Amino acid sequence: MEIFSSDSLDVLERRYLIKDSSGKVIETPEGMLKRAAKFAALPEENQTYWEERFFELMSGLRFLPNSPTLANAGKPNGQMAACFVLPVPDSIEGIFETMKRAALIHKTGGGTGFSFSNIRPKDDIVSSTGGVASGPVPFIRAFNSATDAVKQGGMRRGANMAVLDYWHPDILEFINMKEEEDVLTNFNISIGVDNRFMDQVVNRGDIDQINPRTGKVNGRTIPAATVFDAMTRAAWANGEPGILFFDHINKANTVPGSGPMKATNPCGEQPLLNYESCNLGSLNLTAFLNEAGEGYRRINWSRLAEDTAAAVRFLDNIIDVNKYIFTEIERVTKGNRKIGLGVMGFADLLIELGIPYASMEALELIETLMGFIRKKAMEASAALGREKGPFPNIEKSVYKGETVRNATVTTIAPTGTLSMLAGTSSGIEPLFGLSFVKEVLEGRKFYVTSRSFEEAARKGGFWSEDLVQELAHTGSLEGIKGIPEDVRRVFATAFEISPQWHLKVQAAFQKHVDNAVSKTINFPAGAAIADIRSAYLMAWKYGLKGLTIYRNGSRSNQVLKFASKDMEKGTLPAGCSTCPE
């Protein structure tokens, strides 16, 4: 059975397939999928039926779970969640206990997020020693060094998210902590903000800096613009920090009785409570297209509904068969039973339907498609709740009195490696380029060319070797003569699409996503800092939960790049300097 491409097989052999003690691969890709299907079916009374159903779903490349599930299902460690948030207390003992726990999570392939806002500021009192505190930044560097020492179960480099709230006295040091490109390579960083901060930015007001040790104003009041301008300037320079709108995040918190969320997983798409984990999976949208029909009629809605329900059951079962590293994580995770079903292949779907990414028709499709998926996912979760019982914390939730099985059901993840396995575009991103190079796996290069564009060019009669060479150098159709205008619009790449349209697409998806959306807002190299500022304000007004921007050419070390040396500065998938895929 040939399921995966040759490049995908290389990834599978390096990251996912079982090896013997000498490092020799002893499992086939089909065997990997059967292993994951068997394990996911264990909680079912009719295990044989669901094992076959889950295998058929994955082998058809219509759905794939997150990487730790494919890699670890049925193995002794058996840890299959991708997303974790751990608390960082204001004590040496607590900080290093969290660091140890993060290392053990990374070993299994999970990614970790932390809020460092509880750590007392630099030069504050340390009464036990009579000394002064170092502040959160040196501890973040220590976490980064610890991550360097752990390779994630042979799968990938460890990934973290560090969050610091805007009111922390060390916020400016935090914002500029990644000013040099090759530091903190295992961390993405984000600033936590609320509506009050954003109001003060708009109205040119002041904010208090608060010492988290005392809960009191630190004796300093500074203009909100000082923090906001530093954020936008740093993001313009190198793509970080990102921004997290915690009022929006917690307004959508489905279990408010369990407390507020203060951090997310490394790519920002999964806000979680302390000690909470979540397993994700993605539907491959291009796999639900029929050959016959036009427009939306090409989408096989009945199959999409059936597979959405099966994917929800798969992810819910993983919560029960997962092997939890710590009892606290098991307790919180099973208490809320959050899952995150998302999509990949959105750009390829638009191309197949002849819809430009930057268009009202694309937004209408998002409303219809993601609304449909969430509706069917919620129906499936409610049916599971009636069959197996609701999540234990339901009385603390917005679903009090109902029979919903999962506190959340939808998430949009970056799907960096999963989309490669499925042979489709990543997450909800537009095409990075029509031809580009992706570097993964310790320098291994994959040369990617859009099959959809090649088919369209051959059909239109303008495919040629000269065109292939031009695409290899530029990645887009910009400046290339002889291309029909309708083709240019449909095949517009990430940096040809305006930031405003990137934001509109993210906002349209967020309306139908319980958790959050992993998405990069791309800017051309010539964008001004004021353009970044406008995007942040627009994201807040749209009600987004977070934002990651990237200005073309602002980093030299990229995962994705074009072939020519003068075009090697590209963008990372889903706005990550480090992404668990």
Sequence and secondary structure as in RCSB ss.txt:
>XXXX:A:sequence
MEIFSSDSLDVLERRYLIKDSSGKVIETPEGMLKRAAKFAALPEENQTYWEERFFELMSGLRFLPNSPTLANAGK
PNGQMAACFVLPVPDSIEGIFETMKRAALIHKTGGGTGFSFSNIRPKDDIVSSTGGVASGPVPFIRAFNSATDAV
KQGGMRRGANMAVLDYWHPDILEFINMKEEEDVLTNFNISIGVDNRFMDQVVNRGDIDQINPRTGKVNGRTIPAA
TVFDAMTRAAWANGEPGILFFDHINKANTVPGSGPMKATNPCGEQPLLNYESCNLGSLNLTAFLNEAGEGYRRIN
WSRLAEDTAAAVRFLDNIIDVNKYIFTEIERVTKGNRKIGLGVMGFADLLIELGIPYASMEALELIETLMGFIRK
KAMEASAALGREKGPFPNIEKSVYKGETVRNATVTTIAPTGTLSMLAGTSSGIEPLFGLSFVKEVLEGRKFYVTS
RSFEEAARKGGFWSEDLVQELAHTGSLEGIKGIPEDVRRVFATAFEISPQWHLKVQAAFQKHVDNAVSKTINFPA
GAAIADIRSAYLMAWKYGLKGLTIYRNGSRSNQVLKFASKDMEKGTLPAGCSTCPE
>XXXX:A:secstr
   S HHHHHHHHHHTS B TTS B   HHHHHHHHHHHHHTTSSSHHHHHHHHHHHHHTTSEEE HHHHHHTTS
SS     EEE    SSHHHHHHHHHHHHHHHHTT EEEEE TTS  TT EETTTTEE   HHHHHHHHHHHHHT 
EETTTEE  EEEEEETTSTTHHHHHTTT STTSSTTEEEEEEE HHHHHHHHTT EEEEEETTTTEEEEEEEEHH
HHHHHHHHHHHHHS  EEEEHHHHHHT S GGG    EE TTSS EE TT EEEEEEEEGGGGB SSSSGGGGB 
HHHHHHHHHHHHHHHHHHHHH   SSHHHHHHHHHH  EEEEEE HHHHHHHHT  SSSHHHHHHHHHHHHHHHH
HHHHHHHHHHHHH   GGGGGSTTTTS  S S  B B   HHHHHHHTS  TT   S SEEEEEETTTEEEEEE 
HHHHHHHHHHT   HHHHHHHHHHSS TT TT  HHHHHHT  GGGS HHHHHHHHHHHHTT SS B  EEEE T
T  HHHHHHHHHHHHHHT SEEEEEETTS SS SEE SSGGG     GGG SS   
